[in-house]
Amino acid sequence: MKDLYNSVRSFLKRWWIFKKMVNALILLLVVLAWFLGGYFIYGKFIERKLVKLTNEKTPAHLIKNNIDYKPTKKIFLFGHHFASIAGTGPIIGPILAVSYFGWLFVVLWIAVGSIFIGAIHDYLTLMISVRNKGEGIAKISEKITGKRTFYIFSILLWLTLMLITTVFSVSSAESLVKVPELIIPFFGITLTALLLGLAIYKFKAKRFISSLIATIFVIFFIWLGVIFPVSLPFSESISLIFWIAVLFVYAFIVSLIPIWLVLQPRDYISSINLFLFLGIGLIAVIFARPEMNAPIILASNLPLWPILFITVACGSVSGFHALVSSGTTSKQLDKEKDAKFIGYGGMLSEGLLAILVVIFVSAGLKWGAPVLGDMNFFQNALSEGWIVAFSRGFANIVNSAFPFLGISILIIFGSLMINTFIITSLDSSARIGRMIAEEAFPKKAWINNKIILTLLILIPAFILAVTNSYSTLWRMFGASNQLIASVVLIAISAYLVEHKKQILYTLIPSVFMIVTTLGALFYGLFSKTGYIFGELNIPLIVISGLLIIFAVFVSIEIFLKIF
């Protein structure tokens, strides 16, 4: 593998025409055409071959309780789904991967993985949940392999969601501390979401007019935040703890109230912000036509396989998406025919976002020997955090296309977009964690109470957040997240076998993902810089070992069912 990697790198370095011809615009157009082809050709094929749509009522209509189950119009639900799955994953992963390997292999993995693995994973998880009364993927796995696998899987999902909740809360709090211009928009967007939910569902206002007014309000709050930045009169560490506490109280409330009141409209507003961002970014790349400054391929101390495939997760395939698809989205799907647009299309939209992130940091920032203090160099910007690298690259490209838009305003806009993403994922994580626990405990047990189950995930996550003790465990998130995706794909294959459908389209991706994830876990344990022979990190050795045991156990259980 290493010899092949070096041969390809050497070939591309000599192929100067390739370097001269490939700028960000050509790359973007090729990927756009690829994604459109994937959606209309392969996505339609999967819909016809494996899904086979029916006119049966969805769980949103059958169980409709207006708390978690609520029929939702396609575009509204797409906004919720997309904002929930996106989070920071398609931003952090590609940035780190480009810094390790250059941009070429990152783009290839995003493009291929999105269509043939990630989109199928999301779409089929959504539809299987819909066909099983909106049950979560762990509960569905119980029907395939029994209670033992169900409980082990539920624990893994719950722990992963606790880590996600922890890190998303800390990331949001850090952005509120470092960018005080975000504080007014944060509260303003929450208020706007509440009013939008009431307007549409209680007062039956027209969606288009309500959405337009909500967008105007959001723009107003962004402007207000720029004019009146809010800084707390405390030290940075105290301010961080304060905002973490505020966000956990917010997540607690939002995870318990009806989904249509805040969570769904907030995600919808967030998706509007995102597509405004995507539109501005796309147009800027078209007009600016920036060259890719980052190396096509970088020599790295890390092996391309398996590290690339666990570093870039959300842009290609992510286990967290299965939790959203079978957690909140399946309970709101109005009609089965909407599922491809939401599940398959949502994943490809996230892939497009990941590609734009690669372009922003590869073409919007300078590469090479950095000038001390110049934040326009990738290395300097990344040293200040991935938010700085992303926002600076985005601002530089948009400013080069539209000079009348100031760099500082664009940086704030990019930071706000990220902050909005993180908070929407925080909302969904808390609610989904509560749902997984509800399915795991007996219905009449005293502990099966919405408030208690929500606190069961938020309290330990809060302790991890304020003590910063999550930082060590977070290093395992990439592997555990891809492990969830692997198991979900295997479970989907088993489900398809039971229903006498072709499994080749899910079995091949599942085998690739489980082998890759196990490869990453073994590399983390046994490489020269790993947890055993390098830093001797006992907690990570234990966690890696448990994940390997879990992966092997569940894979064998499900593969036995398949074959």
Summary of the structure (lengths in Angstrom):
residues: 563
radius of gyration: 22.5
end to end distance: 30.9
largest distance: 68.4
contacts: 2110
relative contact order: 0.16
helix: 77%
strand: 1%
